[in-house]
Amino acid sequence: MSLEHEKIIEVKNLSKEFPGVRALDNVSFDVKKGEVLALVGENGAGKSTIIKILMGVHIRTSGEIFIEGKAVDFKSPLQAERHGLGAVYQDINLAKDLTIAENFYMGQLPKTKLGLVDYKTMYSETKKVLESINVHVNPKSIISELSVAQQEMVAIGKILHLKAKLVIFDEPTALLTNEEIEQLFKIILMLKKRNVGIVYITHRMDEIFKISDRVTVMKDGTIVKTVNTIETNENQLITMMVGRNTDSMYEIQQAKQGEAVLRVENLSRGKSFQNVNFEIKRGEIFGMFGLVGSGRTEIVRCIFGADKKDTGTIFVNGKESDISSPQAAIAKGMALIPENRKEEGLALDLSVATNTNMVSINKVSRFGIIDSRKSDDQAEKLVERLRTKTPSIHQMVMNLSGGNQQKVVISKWLAHESDIFIFDEPTVGIDVGAKHEIYKIFEQLLQQGKSILLISSYLPEVMGLSNRILVMYEGKQMGILEKSEFNDEKILKLASGIR
């Protein structure tokens, strides 16, 4: 078979112009049968624009697209699907109030000889497709009743039902657990064996090296380079993306540490975690690491008053504190930047200014009436301070990139002048450049005498930034390590329950 016949898709000199912006500039790449091509780059590099053109959402300005050697011109997502293209998005695109089978057959319901909907065929065929990728859910289940991971697997199944030749995955693991990610990777390997081509978009470097065959790096709407994954490394990819390597990624100026600002004694909650003890000092980044199910998020939810503790005592600035609600925690100077920023940290359909002033509304209002000048001034200052990229403080937050949304969440707590910042997975779904900016915000907070509790599943991040690390395993505290004791193997052993 010639190389040309191995290509499922070939993109040549693709360009896209929006009013005043050239989003793509002569982009060329290809994907072969049974290959995973990782597409990487900072937010704004042009990855999303490529997906939308390939899936018929945007019309290209110039360039050519070939599917198995034949020129194509998609004017709609339906046309792209008919040519064998499918996409699995981070925000899963399914009809949530319909069953799995109804989603599979949307717009093409099979009929019986009497002209009625052939539900028996729908259910049996849907079940067959799902079981072919080891997904065991009832085809009659309503989508909204499924977990995020199950919905994602159903989206993949739907694409396979439509006989896709090329599947695009856009940040597919952002909301999945480690076990669910492994299940997704098994499905991708299964697709490879069936000669399906994969375009895999992610900000997670470890996934690139685990799952891809080649990597195409983008910057400012252009292709920097395409390399064989086995022939590159993380530093080289980041240098291509942002012009710097990871050697200095976690280098932030440490602050002089002071007294303990938060102390937790014998904190327990049911089966989630038991007898947790630690303290965080002023000017310290205190890390918390553990595998899925270790109890990390549950601990900070109790500390923040979002969940009720069974036993234990919390001290803030040396004084025992009864924190029975988030309002009580906020009053004590605590801030929580949650893992799921879109659902728990932001009001997506409200503006940057409104989100920024949400917690500190009393500071920008009088007699219950918001002073719009004060509110706007506060938002403008924090947009400038955090270098948040937004056309205006009146832009809806849903229209910002993941990194800039995270900056708005942080702005909300800076406006409130919080002292203890709890960051739960602060860089999930954020590109390398934005990560570095988030770390610089950490540095600013430390210099102002603030303290940070950092939860991260990414070991290089938690080791690179923390002064000390608490390791959890299935609700048990396995130990607290000093900086001099940090070691990948040691931390992972503790996180696996091995002392």
C-alpha positions in Angstrom: 0.0 0.0 0.0 1.4 3.4 -1.0 1.8 6.2 1.6 -0.9 8.2 -0.1 -3.4 5.4 0.3 -2.6 5.1 4.0 -3.8 8.7 4.6 -7.3 9.0 5.9 -7.2 12.8 5.9 -4.8 15.3 4.4 -5.0 19.0 5.0 -3.1 21.3 2.6 -2.4 25.0 3.1 -5.5 25.5 5.2 -6.2 29.2 6.1 -9.0 30.8 8.0 -9.7 34.5 8.4 -12.2 36.1 10.8 -12.7 39.9 10.7 -9.4 41.4 11.7 -7.9 38.0 12.6 -6.0 35.3 10.7 -6.7 32.3 12.8 -5.0 29.7 10.6 -2.1 30.4 8.2 -1.2 27.7 5.6 -1.6 24.8 7.9 -0.8 21.3 6.4 -0.8 17.9 8.1 -2.2 14.4 7.6 -3.4 11.5 9.6 -2.8 7.9 8.6 -5.0 4.8 9.2 -4.5 3.4 12.7 -2.5 6.4 13.8 -2.9 8.7 16.8 -1.8 12.3 15.9 -1.5 14.5 18.9 -2.3 18.2 18.1 -0.8 20.5 20.7 -0.3 24.2 21.3 -1.3 27.0 23.6 -4.9 28.3 23.8 -5.3 30.5 20.7 -2.8 28.4 18.6 -5.6 27.4 16.2 -6.5 23.9 17.3 -10.2 24.6 17.8 -10.4 26.4 14.5 -9.0 23.3 12.7 -11.6 21.0 14.4 -14.4 23.3 13.5 -13.3 23.4 9.8 -12.9 19.6 9.7 -16.3 19.1 11.3 -18.0 21.6 8.9 -18.8 24.2 11.6 -16.5 26.8 10.0 -15.9 27.3 6.2 -12.2 27.6 5.4 -10.9 30.7 3.7 -8.5 28.8 1.5 -6.7 25.5 1.3 -7.7 21.9 0.5 -9.0 18.9 2.5 -8.7 15.3 1.2 -10.4 12.3 2.6 -8.7 9.1 1.4 -7.3 11.0 -1.5 -10.6 12.7 -2.6 -11.1 16.5 -2.3 -14.0 17.4 0.1 -15.7 20.6 1.0 -17.9 20.4 4.1 -20.6 23.0 4.6 -22.1 21.4 7.7 -21.3 18.9 10.5 -23.8 16.4 8.8 -21.6 16.4 5.7 -18.5 15.8 7.7 -20.2 12.9 9.5 -21.3 11.4 6.1 -17.6 11.4 5.0 -16.6 9.5 8.1 -15.5 12.2 10.5 -16.5 12.4 14.2 -15.6 14.4 17.2 -15.7 13.8 21.0 -15.6 17.2 22.8 -14.7 18.1 26.4 -18.3 19.4 26.7 -20.0 16.3 25.5 -22.4 16.9 22.6 -25.3 14.6 23.2 -29.1 15.1 23.6 -29.2 14.8 27.4 -33.0 14.1 27.7 -33.0 11.2 25.2 -31.9 7.6 25.6 -28.5 6.3 24.4 -30.3 4.5 21.5 -32.2 7.6 20.5 -28.9 9.6 20.4 -27.4 6.9 18.2 -30.3 7.0 15.7 -31.1 10.7 15.8 -32.4 11.8 12.4 -32.4 8.3 11.1 -34.9 6.2 13.1 -35.4 2.7 11.7 -39.0 1.8 10.9 -40.9 -1.5 11.0 -43.0 -2.7 8.0 -46.0 -0.9 9.6 -44.1 2.4 9.6 -43.5 2.5 13.4 -40.2 3.2 15.1 -38.2 -0.1 15.3 -37.1 0.2 18.9 -36.0 -3.5 19.0 -33.4 -2.9 16.3 -32.3 0.4 17.8 -31.7 -1.2 21.2 -30.0 -4.3 19.9 -27.7 -2.5 17.5 -26.8 0.2 20.1 -25.9 -2.5 22.6 -23.8 -4.3 20.0 -21.7 -1.2 19.3 -21.3 -0.3 22.9 -20.2 -3.8 23.9 -17.7 -3.8 21.0 -15.8 -1.1 23.0 -16.4 -2.8 26.3 -19.0 -0.3 27.5 -21.8 -2.0 29.3 -24.7 0.3 29.8 -28.4 -0.1 29.0 -29.3 1.4 25.6 -32.5 2.6 27.2 -30.7 4.8 29.8 -31.3 8.5 29.6 -28.0 10.4 28.9 -28.4 12.8 31.8 -28.5 9.9 34.2 -25.0 8.7 33.1 -21.7 9.7 34.6 -19.4 12.0 32.6 -17.2 9.1 31.7 -20.1 7.0 30.5 -21.4 9.9 28.4 -18.0 10.2 26.8 -17.9 6.5 26.0 -21.5 6.8 24.5 -20.3 9.7 22.3 -17.5 7.5 21.0 -20.0 4.6 20.4 -22.3 7.0 18.5 -19.4 8.0 16.2 -18.5 4.3 15.6 -22.2 3.6 14.8 -21.9 6.3 12.1 -18.9 4.3 10.7 -16.3 7.0 11.4 -12.9 6.7 9.7 -11.4 9.6 11.7 -12.2 10.5 15.3 -11.1 13.8 16.9 -10.7 13.9 20.7 -10.7 17.4 22.2 -9.4 17.4 25.8 -11.2 14.1 26.4 -9.7 13.4 29.9 -10.3 16.8 31.5 -13.1 15.5 33.7 -12.2 11.8 33.9 -10.6 9.9 36.8 -7.4 7.9 36.3 -9.3 4.6 35.9 -11.7 6.2 33.4 -8.7 7.6 31.4 -7.2 4.1 31.2 -10.6 2.8 29.9 -10.5 5.6 27.3 -7.0 4.7 26.2 -8.0 1.1 25.8 -10.8 2.2 23.5 -8.4 4.4 21.5 -6.0 1.4 21.1 -9.0 -0.7 19.9 -9.8 2.0 17.3 -6.2 2.0 16.1 -6.4 -1.8 15.5 -9.5 -1.2 13.4 -7.5 1.3 11.2 -9.5 4.3 12.5 -7.4 7.5 12.5 -7.3 9.7 15.7 -6.6 13.4 16.2 -5.9 13.8 19.9 -5.9 17.3 21.4 -4.6 17.6 25.0 -2.7 19.9 27.3 -1.4 16.9 29.3 2.1 16.0 28.3 2.1 12.5 29.9 -0.9 11.6 27.7 0.9 12.7 24.5 3.7 10.2 25.2 1.4 7.5 26.3 -1.1 7.4 23.4 0.3 9.2 20.3 2.4 8.1 17.3 3.2 11.6 16.0 2.9 15.1 17.4 2.0 18.2 15.4 2.9 21.4 17.3 1.0 24.7 16.6 1.7 28.3 17.5 -0.2 31.4 16.5 -2.2 29.7 13.8 0.7 28.0 12.1 2.3 24.5 12.2 5.7 24.7 14.0 6.7 21.1 13.3 5.4 17.5 13.2 7.6 14.9 14.9 7.5 11.2 15.8 6.5 11.0 19.5 9.3 8.6 20.2 11.9 11.0 18.9 11.0 14.0 21.1 10.5 14.9 24.8 8.4 17.2 26.9 11.0 20.0 27.0 11.4 20.0 23.2 7.6 20.2 22.7 7.1 23.0 25.2 10.0 25.0 23.7 8.3 24.6 20.3 4.9 25.7 21.8 6.0 28.7 23.9 9.7 29.3 23.3 10.9 28.1 26.7 11.5 24.7 28.3 10.2 23.2 31.5 13.5 23.6 33.4 12.2 26.8 34.9 8.5 26.0 34.8 8.1 25.5 38.6 10.7 28.0 39.7 8.9 30.6 41.7 10.4 32.9 44.3 9.7 31.4 47.8 8.6 33.6 50.6 9.7 33.7 54.2 7.4 31.4 56.2 5.7 32.5 59.3 3.3 31.1 61.9 0.7 28.4 61.2 -2.4 30.0 59.7 -4.4 26.8 59.3 -4.2 23.7 61.5 -6.3 20.6 61.3 -6.4 18.0 64.1 -7.9 14.5 63.8 -10.3 15.4 61.0 -12.5 12.6 59.8 -15.6 12.1 57.6 -17.1 8.7 57.3 -15.3 6.4 54.9 -13.9 9.4 52.9 -10.9 10.1 55.3 -9.9 9.5 58.9 -7.7 11.2 61.4 -6.0 13.8 59.2 -3.5 16.1 60.8 -1.5 19.0 59.3 -0.8 22.7 59.5 0.0 25.3 56.8 2.3 28.2 57.5 2.0 31.8 56.3 3.9 32.1 53.0 3.9 28.3 52.4 2.7 26.1 49.5 1.5 23.0 51.2 0.9 20.2 48.7 -1.6 17.3 48.9 -1.1 14.3 46.7 -3.0 11.0 46.2 -4.6 8.8 43.6 -8.3 8.8 42.8 -10.3 7.9 45.9 -7.6 9.0 48.3 -9.9 11.6 49.9 -8.0 14.8 49.0 -11.0 16.8 47.7 -13.2 15.6 50.5 -10.7 16.9 53.0 -10.7 20.4 51.6 -14.5 20.4 51.2 -14.8 19.8 54.9 -12.2 22.4 55.8 -14.1 24.9 53.6 -17.4 24.0 55.2 -19.0 22.5 52.0 -19.3 19.1 53.7 -19.9 18.3 57.4 -17.0 16.7 59.3 -17.7 13.8 61.7 -14.8 14.6 64.1 -11.8 16.9 64.3 -10.9 20.5 65.0 -9.9 23.3 62.7 -7.8 26.2 63.9 -7.4 29.4 61.9 -4.7 31.8 63.0 -4.3 29.8 66.2 -8.0 30.0 67.2 -10.4 27.1 67.1 -12.9 27.8 64.4 -16.4 26.3 63.9 -16.6 26.2 60.1 -20.0 24.8 59.3 -20.5 26.4 55.9 -18.6 28.0 53.0 -19.8 31.4 54.3 -18.1 30.7 57.6 -14.8 29.7 55.8 -14.9 32.8 53.6 -15.4 35.0 56.7 -12.2 33.3 58.1 -10.2 34.4 55.0 -10.4 31.1 53.1 -10.7 30.8 49.3 -11.5 27.7 47.3 -10.6 27.4 43.7 -12.4 24.1 42.8 -11.4 21.5 40.3 -14.6 21.9 38.3 -14.3 25.6 37.7 -17.1 25.8 35.2 -19.8 24.3 37.5 -18.5 25.2 41.0 -16.3 28.3 40.5 -18.0 30.5 37.9 -21.3 31.8 36.7 -20.5 31.2 33.0 -23.3 33.3 31.5 -22.3 36.4 33.6 -19.6 38.9 32.9 -16.0 38.9 34.1 -16.8 41.9 36.3 -19.8 40.2 37.9 -17.8 37.1 38.6 -14.9 39.0 40.0 -17.1 40.9 42.5 -19.3 38.0 43.4 -17.9 37.2 46.8 -17.0 40.8 47.8 -20.2 42.4 46.7 -20.4 44.4 49.9 -17.2 46.3 48.9 -18.7 47.6 45.7 -22.2 48.3 46.9 -24.0 50.6 49.3 -27.4 50.0 50.9 -27.7 46.9 48.7 -27.2 48.8 45.5 -24.1 48.0 43.4 -21.8 50.9 42.5 -21.0 50.0 38.9 -18.0 52.3 38.8 -16.5 50.6 41.8 -17.4 47.2 40.5 -15.8 47.9 37.1 -12.7 49.5 38.6 -12.1 46.5 40.8 -12.5 44.1 37.8 -10.3 46.2 35.6 -7.5 46.2 38.2 -7.6 42.5 38.6 -7.8 41.8 34.8 -4.6 43.9 34.5 -2.9 42.4 37.5 -3.5 38.8 36.4 -3.1 39.6 32.7 -6.5 38.0 32.0 -7.1 38.0 28.2 -10.6 39.3 27.6 -12.0 41.8 25.1 -13.7 43.6 28.0 -14.7 43.1 31.7 -18.2 42.9 30.3 -17.4 39.7 28.3 -19.3 36.6 29.4 -16.9 34.2 31.2 -18.1 31.3 29.0 -16.3 32.9 26.0 -12.9 32.9 27.7 -10.2 30.2 27.4 -9.8 27.7 30.3 -6.7 29.5 31.6 -8.4 32.9 31.6 -11.5 31.4 33.3 -9.2 30.2 36.0 -7.8 33.7 36.4 -11.3 35.0 36.9 -11.9 32.5 39.7 -8.7 33.6 41.4 -9.7 37.3 40.8 -12.9 36.7 42.8 -10.9 35.7 45.8 -8.3 38.4 45.4 -11.1 41.0 45.3 -12.2 39.5 48.7 -8.7 39.8 50.0 -8.6 36.2 51.2 -5.5 34.8 53.1 -5.7 31.0 52.7 -6.0 29.8 49.0 -7.1 26.3 48.4 -6.3 25.3 44.8 -7.9 21.9 43.7 -6.3 20.8 40.4 -5.6 24.4 39.4 -4.1 23.7 35.9 -6.5 21.0 34.6 -7.3 21.7 30.9 -5.0 24.7 30.8 -2.2 25.2 28.3 1.5 25.4 29.2 1.8 29.1 28.9 -1.3 29.7 31.1 0.1 27.3 33.7 3.2 29.3 34.0 1.1 32.4 34.5 -0.9 30.7 37.3 2.4 29.7 39.0 3.5 33.4 38.9 0.2 34.3 40.6 1.2 31.7 43.3 4.4 33.6 43.6 2.6 37.0 44.1 0.3 35.5 46.7 3.3 34.2 48.7 5.0 37.5 48.6 1.9 39.1 50.1 2.0 36.7 53.0 -0.8 34.5 51.7 -0.8 30.7 52.1 -1.6 28.0 49.5 -3.0 24.5 49.9 -2.3 22.8 46.5 -4.0 19.6 45.4 -2.6 18.2 42.1 -2.7 14.8 40.4 0.3 15.8 38.4 3.4 14.8 40.4 5.9 17.1 38.8 3.6 20.1 39.5 3.0 19.2 43.2 6.7 18.4 43.8 7.9 21.4 41.8 5.8 24.0 43.7 5.3 22.7 47.2 7.3 23.2 50.4 5.9 20.1 51.9 3.5 17.4 50.7 0.9 15.4 52.5 0.3 12.0 50.8 -3.1 10.3 51.1 -4.2 6.7 50.3 -7.8 5.6 50.5 -8.7 8.1 53.2 -5.5 7.5 55.3 -2.7 9.9 55.9 0.5 8.2 54.8 2.9 10.9 55.8 4.1 14.5 55.3 7.3 14.9 53.3 9.7 17.8 53.6 11.2 19.3 50.4 14.5 17.4 50.9 12.5 14.1 51.0 10.7 14.6 47.7 11.2 11.6 45.4 8.8 10.4 42.7 9.1 6.7 43.7 8.7 7.4 47.4 5.6 9.6 46.9 3.9 7.1 44.5 4.6 4.2 46.9 3.0 6.1 49.7 0.1 7.0 47.4 -0.3 3.3 46.6 -0.5 2.4 50.3 3.1 1.2 50.7 5.1 2.7 53.6 
